C-alpha cells in the first residue's frame, strides 16, 4: 500500500501512558492510517533510528492573538514539539474590535500581557472588525501550527458597551447582543470564551479590566451559548488569597460557569507561592471535589518550571493589583516619575502592602532582585535583593526601589521570583490530578520572561534529570490529557484515525538553550526567546513543518 509518509524504526510513545513500543507509523493525507512493527511504501520515509515518536504537544495557554499576524510560525513555541495551541486566554485579545478602538484595546494587552503598544498598533494587520472576520484572516494567511481561539470577554464587552465596559455591568439588551456575537463567533470557529476576574488585571489607565465587571447574569448567558454549541471551553483567571488558594467566591464562580455551560472550565493560575502552605495542592483538590463529584469538568493549570518575571517601573505589571498604582499605568515617563516622587503615593503604596493587597507581588521584597541597573555607580546593586540594596543606601524598601528607578529614568530592571520557586513542591504540582501542564503564556510578557519551552523543560528536568515522571507519563500529560479535557477529539494519540500531528525527538538530548534577547518584533522591539535542542522533526497534518527546528516552508496548521 502507498502512503504519503512513513516513519520507521521509532520508539513510539503513543500518548496513552502505556509503555513505549518499537514500530512504524504510516500517514495518508492528514491522518495516521497504520501503526505496525514494520511499514514501507511511503512517498517520503523517515528512518527514526530509535528516536522517540510522540503525538504533537498541545500548549493550552498562549497569547498569540496578535503575533500570529506577523509570525505564522508562532515562535518560539514551534521549536518545542508543539503542534497545537489554544489562544485568546485571560479575556484579552484583538477581536472583535472597531478601527476607532484599536488603541484602547491594545492597552488591555499592554497592561495584562505586557506587549508593546506600538508593536500592537503597527504589527497587527487589523484586517477585521468582527471575530468571524478575525478567524477568516487566520485561515487565509495560514499558520505552522493548529490554533484554537477563544473569544476574549473584555474585547467582546468593549465592542458592545464601549467605555462603559470598564465601569459597570451589562444591561439586558447588551447581554443579548453579546450572546448573539458569541454565537456567531463559535459558528465561525471560535472555541468558547475566556475572562479574567483577577485584581492585577487592569484596563486602560488603571480602570478594571472589562471582564472583571461581568455580572453572574451575563456570565450565565454566555456560558449557555457555549453549552448550546456543544463544543469549546471557558478559561478564567481567578483571584487567589495570599496563600495562593482560590477564594470561596472564586470557587462559586468556577462551579457556576461549569454548571451553566456543561463544558470544560479551566482556571489559572495554580502555583505554590513563597511563604504559602506546602499542602496547597491537597487543599485545592478538597475545594473542587464537590463540583467534580457532581460531574462538572474543572481543571487548573500550572507551569512546570519556576517563574521569574523581568520588569521595570515603566511597565509596573507586578504592582498592578495595588490600588495605589492604578494612576501609574498608560502614562508618560514624566507623569510616572512625578507620581513615584509623591510622598502621598509612597504612603499609599506602603498601606497597600501592609493590608496584603498584592497578588503578583505579595509584599515579600526578598523575592525581588535588581537585575538591570543602568548607571555605572549602581552596578554594585546587581543581583542584590531589594532589602539588601535598601540596607546599602540606608532606606526602607519602598523608598529604595522608587528612588533607584527615578534616578535611572525608570529603565532599571527588576527580577521578581514568582510562583513555583520550590522545586520539591513543584514536583508535587506536576503530578496532581486536575492540574494540567500549561501557563506557558507564549506570545505575552515578551520582554519580561519566556516560558514557551515548558514542554522541553518537562522532558529534560522532570523526566531525564529528576526522574519524577516517566517519559510515557510526561508525554501523556502534554498530549492526550489536554486533548481529552478540551475536546480535541482527533488529537493527542498515535493511533489509526487520529490526526497526523507528531514530534520526533531524542529524550536524552532534549534541553532548553539559554534565553536570548532579540530585536525581531515589528519595529525592531525587543523580546526574549528560548530555543531547544533534541527535536528532530515536528509534523503537523502529515507534513514535516520543522526539521531540527528549521522551518520547511509549509503552513499546514488548521483552525480547531
ZAMARGU-4260 file (C-alpha; in steps of 0.2 Angstrom, whole numbers, plus 5000, padded with zeros to 4 digits):
<rodrens>
0) 5000/5000/5000 | 5006/5018/4996 | 5007/5031/5010 | 5011/5049/5010 | 5023/5047/5024
5) 5031/5033/5034 | 5041/5035/5050 | 5051/5019/5053 | 5061/5012/5067 | 5054/5023/5080
10) 5052/5021/5099 | 5033/5025/5099 | 5026/5034/5114 | 5008/5034/5109 | 5001/5047/5122
15) 4990/5035/5131 | 5003/5032/5145 | 5006/5014/5140 | 5024/5008/5138 | 5034/5013/5123
20) 5034/5001/5108 | 5046/5000/5094 | 5037/5002/5077 | 5032/5012/5062 | 5018/5024/5058
25) 5010/5027/5041 | 5001/5043/5036 | 4989/5047/5022 | 4983/5064/5020 | 4982/5072/5037
30) 4978/5056/5046 | 4988/5042/5054 | 4982/5026/5045 | 4993/5012/5051 | 5004/5008/5066
35) 5014/4992/5064 | 5031/4985/5068 | 5037/4987/5051 | 5030/4998/5036 | 5036/5004/5020
40) 5029/5011/5004 | 5029/5030/5009 | 5031/5044/4996 | 5043/5050/5010 | 5051/5039/5023
45) 5060/5045/5038 | 5071/5032/5047 | 5069/5037/5066 | 5085/5027/5071 | 5077/5023/5088
50) 5072/5041/5092 | 5055/5044/5101 | 5040/5047/5091 | 5025/5055/5101 | 5009/5064/5097
55) 5012/5083/5095 | 5012/5093/5111 | 4997/5104/5115 | 5000/5121/5123 | 4984/5126/5132
60) 4988/5143/5137 | 4996/5155/5124 | 4993/5173/5119 | 4997/5173/5101 | 4982/5183/5096
65) 4992/5197/5090 | 5008/5189/5085 | 5000/5177/5073 | 4998/5192/5061 | 5016/5194/5058
70) 5023/5177/5063 | 5013/5162/5057 | 5027/5150/5064 | 5022/5155/5081 | 5040/5156/5088
75) 5047/5151/5100 | 5033/5138/5104 | 5036/5129/5087 | 5053/5125/5092 | 5047/5114/5107
80) 5037/5100/5099 | 5021/5109/5100 | 5008/5106/5086 | 4993/5114/5093 | 4990/5130/5103
85) 4975/5137/5112 | 4975/5156/5112 | 4963/5170/5117 | 4966/5167/5136 | 4963/5178/5151
90) 4949/5189/5142 | 4961/5199/5131 | 4964/5199/5113 | 4962/5208/5096 | 4945/5204/5091
95) 4931/5210/5090 | 4937/5227/5088 | 4932/5243/5078 | 4945/5253/5070 | 4942/5268/5081
100) 4945/5257/5096 | 4961/5249/5092 | 4972/5259/5103 | 4962/5257/5119 | 4960/5238/5115
105) 4979/5237/5113 | 4981/5245/5131 | 4972/5230/5138 | 4986/5219/5131 | 4999/5230/5137
110) 4993/5230/5155 | 4988/5212/5156 | 5001/5203/5145 | 5015/5216/5143 | 5015/5218/5125
115) 5022/5234/5117 | 5008/5246/5112 | 5017/5252/5096 | 5020/5234/5091 | 5002/5230/5093
120) 4996/5245/5083 | 5008/5243/5069 | 5012/5225/5069 | 4995/5218/5069 | 4986/5218/5052
125) 4969/5223/5059 | 4960/5217/5044 | 4945/5213/5054 | 4932/5220/5065 | 4921/5205/5070
130) 4928/5189/5077 | 4922/5179/5062 | 4932/5191/5051 | 4947/5188/5063 | 4945/5169/5061
135) 4944/5171/5042 | 4960/5181/5042 | 4970/5167/5051 | 4963/5154/5039 | 4968/5165/5024
140) 4986/5168/5030 | 4989/5151/5037 | 4999/5145/5052 | 5013/5132/5055 | 5003/5125/5070
145) 4985/5121/5073 | 4976/5135/5083 | 4961/5136/5093 | 4955/5153/5099 | 4943/5158/5112
150) 4933/5175/5112 | 4941/5187/5125 | 4927/5193/5135 | 4935/5210/5139 | 4936/5213/5120
155) 4918/5207/5117 | 4911/5219/5131 | 4921/5234/5125 | 4914/5231/5107 | 4896/5230/5114
160) 4897/5243/5128 | 4911/5255/5124 | 4920/5264/5138 | 4906/5258/5150 | 4913/5241/5149
165) 4926/5246/5161 | 4913/5255/5173 | 4898/5244/5175 | 4889/5228/5172 | 4879/5225/5156
170) 4861/5228/5154 | 4848/5215/5147 | 4850/5222/5129 | 4869/5222/5130 | 4869/5204/5136
175) 4858/5199/5122 | 4870/5207/5109 | 4885/5199/5117 | 4877/5182/5117 | 4872/5184/5098
180) 4890/5189/5094 | 4897/5174/5104 | 4886/5163/5095 | 4891/5169/5078 | 4910/5168/5083
185) 4908/5150/5088 | 4899/5146/5072 | 4914/5154/5063 | 4927/5143/5073 | 4929/5151/5090
190) 4932/5139/5104 | 4922/5146/5119 | 4927/5161/5128 | 4939/5167/5141 | 4939/5180/5155
195) 4949/5187/5170 | 4942/5191/5187 | 4960/5194/5194 | 4963/5210/5203 | 4980/5213/5195
200) 4972/5214/5178 | 4968/5232/5174 | 4962/5241/5158 | 4966/5257/5151 | 4974/5270/5163
205) 4970/5259/5178 | 4952/5255/5176 | 4946/5237/5180 | 4949/5225/5165 | 4931/5225/5157
210) 4928/5206/5160 | 4931/5209/5179 | 4914/5218/5179 | 4904/5204/5171 | 4888/5200/5181
215) 4883/5182/5186 | 4868/5185/5174 | 4880/5190/5160 | 4892/5175/5163 | 4877/5163/5164
220) 4870/5169/5147 | 4887/5167/5138 | 4890/5150/5146 | 4874/5144/5140 | 4879/5149/5122
225) 4894/5138/5124 | 4883/5124/5130 | 4871/5125/5116 | 4886/5124/5104 | 4892/5108/5111
230) 4910/5112/5109 | 4923/5124/5116 | 4929/5128/5133 | 4929/5143/5146 | 4945/5149/5153
235) 4945/5160/5168 | 4959/5169/5178 | 4954/5169/5196 | 4958/5179/5211 | 4968/5170/5225
240) 4971/5173/5243 | 4988/5177/5250 | 4992/5159/5252 | 4988/5155/5233 | 4971/5147/5236
245) 4956/5152/5226 | 4943/5161/5237 | 4926/5155/5241 | 4919/5167/5229 | 4931/5162/5215
250) 4926/5144/5218 | 4907/5148/5217 | 4910/5157/5200 | 4920/5142/5194 | 4906/5130/5198
255) 4893/5141/5191 | 4902/5143/5174 | 4904/5124/5173 | 4886/5120/5178 | 4879/5133/5166
260) 4890/5128/5151 | 4891/5109/5154 | 4908/5112/5146 | 4926/5110/5152 | 4931/5125/5163
265) 4949/5128/5166 | 4956/5141/5178 | 4973/5149/5181 | 4985/5151/5189 | 4989/5137/5201
270) 5006/5140/5209 | 5015/5137/5225 | 5018/5155/5232 | 5033/5160/5243 | 5028/5158/5261
275) 5012/5149/5256 | 5006/5132/5263 | 5015/5116/5257 | 4998/5107/5256 | 4991/5120/5244
280) 4988/5106/5231 | 4979/5095/5243 | 4968/5110/5248 | 4964/5114/5230 | 4958/5096/5227
285) 4947/5097/5243 | 4939/5113/5237 | 4934/5107/5220 | 4929/5089/5225 | 4911/5093/5227
290) 4910/5100/5209 | 4919/5086/5202 | 4908/5073/5211 | 4893/5081/5203 | 4900/5078/5186
295) 4907/5095/5181 | 4923/5096/5172 | 4935/5108/5180 | 4954/5108/5180 | 4968/5121/5184
300) 4984/5124/5175 | 5002/5126/5182 | 5018/5130/5174 | 5031/5115/5176 | 5045/5127/5180
305) 5049/5142/5192 | 5043/5158/5186 | 5054/5174/5186 | 5047/5190/5179 | 5059/5204/5172
310) 5051/5221/5174 | 5054/5240/5175 | 5043/5253/5184 | 5039/5260/5167 | 5028/5245/5164
315) 5025/5240/5183 | 5015/5224/5180 | 5020/5217/5197 | 5011/5231/5206 | 4995/5231/5196
320) 4984/5224/5209 | 4988/5238/5221 | 4975/5252/5221 | 4989/5265/5224 | 4997/5260/5207
325) 4982/5262/5196 | 4987/5280/5191 | 5004/5274/5185 | 4998/5264/5170 | 4997/5270/5152
330) 5006/5287/5157 | 5021/5296/5150 | 5038/5293/5159 | 5037/5311/5166 | 5020/5308/5173
335) 5026/5292/5181 | 5041/5299/5189 | 5031/5313/5196 | 5019/5300/5204 | 5033/5290/5211
340) 5041/5305/5219 | 5025/5310/5228 | 5025/5306/5247 | 5006/5303/5247 | 5009/5289/5234
345) 5023/5281/5243 | 5012/5281/5259 | 4998/5273/5250 | 5009/5260/5242 | 5015/5256/5260
350) 4997/5254/5266 | 4993/5243/5252 | 5007/5231/5256 | 5003/5231/5274 | 4985/5227/5270
355) 4991/5212/5259 | 4983/5218/5243 | 4996/5211/5232 | 4994/5196/5220 | 5008/5195/5208
360) 5019/5204/5221 | 5014/5200/5239 | 5025/5211/5249 | 5040/5200/5251 | 5054/5211/5245
365) 5067/5197/5247 | 5059/5190/5231 | 5064/5205/5220 | 5082/5207/5214 | 5090/5222/5205
370) 5093/5213/5188 | 5097/5228/5177 | 5105/5244/5184 | 5109/5256/5171 | 5122/5268/5179
375) 5139/5263/5182 | 5138/5268/5201 | 5123/5257/5203 | 5131/5241/5197 | 5135/5237/5215
380) 5117/5233/5217 | 5117/5220/5203 | 5109/5203/5209 | 5105/5211/5226 | 5088/5209/5233
385) 5078/5225/5237 | 5081/5223/5256 | 5100/5221/5253 | 5100/5236/5242 | 5090/5246/5254
390) 5102/5242/5268 | 5116/5248/5257 | 5108/5265/5255 | 5100/5266/5272 | 5082/5267/5266
395) 5067/5257/5268 | 5062/5246/5253 | 5049/5257/5246 | 5060/5272/5245 | 5075/5262/5239
400) 5067/5254/5224 | 5057/5270/5219 | 5072/5282/5221 | 5083/5270/5211 | 5071/5269/5197
405) 5069/5288/5196 | 5087/5290/5196 | 5088/5279/5181 | 5073/5286/5172 | 5063/5271/5175
410) 5075/5260/5165 | 5081/5249/5180 | 5077/5231/5178 | 5070/5221/5192 | 5068/5202/5193
415) 5053/5195/5203 | 5053/5177/5209 | 5035/5172/5205 | 5027/5155/5209 | 5034/5138/5210
420) 5051/5143/5216 | 5052/5127/5227 | 5056/5113/5216 | 5050/5100/5229 | 5033/5107/5229
425) 5033/5110/5210 | 5037/5091/5209 | 5020/5088/5218 | 5011/5100/5207 | 5015/5092/5190
430) 5008/5075/5197 | 4992/5082/5205 | 4975/5076/5197 | 4965/5090/5189 | 4981/5101/5187
435) 4986/5102/5169 | 5003/5107/5162 | 5001/5124/5155 | 5003/5143/5158 | 5017/5145/5145
440) 5010/5162/5142 | 5019/5161/5125 | 5017/5177/5115 | 5015/5188/5131 | 5027/5197/5143
445) 5038/5197/5128 | 5052/5207/5136 | 5049/5201/5154 | 5050/5182/5153 | 5049/5167/5141
450) 5041/5151/5147 | 5037/5145/5130 | 5048/5130/5132 | 5038/5121/5146 | 5037/5105/5135
455) 5056/5104/5133 | 5058/5109/5152 | 5046/5095/5157 | 5055/5082/5147 | 5073/5087/5152
460) 5070/5092/5170 | 5056/5081/5176 | 5060/5065/5166 | 5078/5064/5161 | 5086/5074/5176
465) 5075/5071/5191 | 5065/5055/5186 | 5049/5062/5193 | 5039/5057/5178 | 5042/5043/5166
470) 5043/5048/5148 | 5027/5040/5144 | 5018/5049/5158 | 5026/5066/5153 | 5020/5064/5135
475) 5003/5059/5141 | 5002/5075/5151 | 5006/5085/5136 | 4995/5076/5123 | 4980/5065/5126
480) 4977/5073/5143 | 4974/5091/5137 | 4966/5084/5121 | 4953/5074/5131 | 4949/5089/5143
485) 4947/5102/5129 | 4938/5091/5117 | 4951/5090/5103 | 4945/5073/5099 | 4957/5068/5085
490) 4972/5075/5094 | 4984/5068/5107 | 4987/5050/5102 | 4997/5040/5089 | 4983/5028/5083
495) 4974/5025/5067 | 4961/5038/5063 | 4970/5052/5073 | 4977/5067/5066 | 4995/5066/5060
500) 5002/5078/5072 | 5018/5071/5079 | 5035/5075/5086 | 5051/5065/5084 | 5064/5068/5097
505) 5079/5061/5107 | 5074/5061/5125 | 5092/5060/5131 | 5096/5076/5121 | 5081/5087/5123
510) 5085/5103/5133 | 5082/5121/5133 | 5095/5133/5125 | 5100/5149/5135 | 5087/5163/5133
515) 5091/5176/5120 | 5085/5194/5119 | 5081/5198/5101 | 5075/5213/5091 | 5063/5203/5080
520) 5047/5211/5084 | 5039/5223/5072 | 5048/5240/5073 | 5064/5231/5080 | 5057/5230/5098
525) 5065/5218/5110 | 5058/5201/5116 | 5065/5186/5125 | 5065/5169/5116 | 5071/5152/5120
530) 5076/5138/5108 | 5078/5120/5110 | 5089/5105/5106 | 5085/5087/5103 | 5069/5089/5092
535) 5072/5080/5075 | 5055/5083/5066 | 5039/5092/5070 | 5024/5085/5059 | 5008/5094/5058
540) 4994/5087/5047 | 5006/5074/5040 | 5018/5087/5034 | 5036/5090/5041 | 5035/5108/5047
545) 5051/5109/5056 | 5067/5098/5053 | 5079/5101/5068 | 5069/5117/5071 | 5072/5123/5053
550) 5056/5128/5045 | 5052/5118/5029 | 5042/5132/5021 | 5024/5125/5024 | 5010/5131/5034
555) 4998/5116/5037 | 4990/5122/5053 | 4972/5122/5054 | 4959/5132/5065 | 4952/5119/5078
</rodrens>
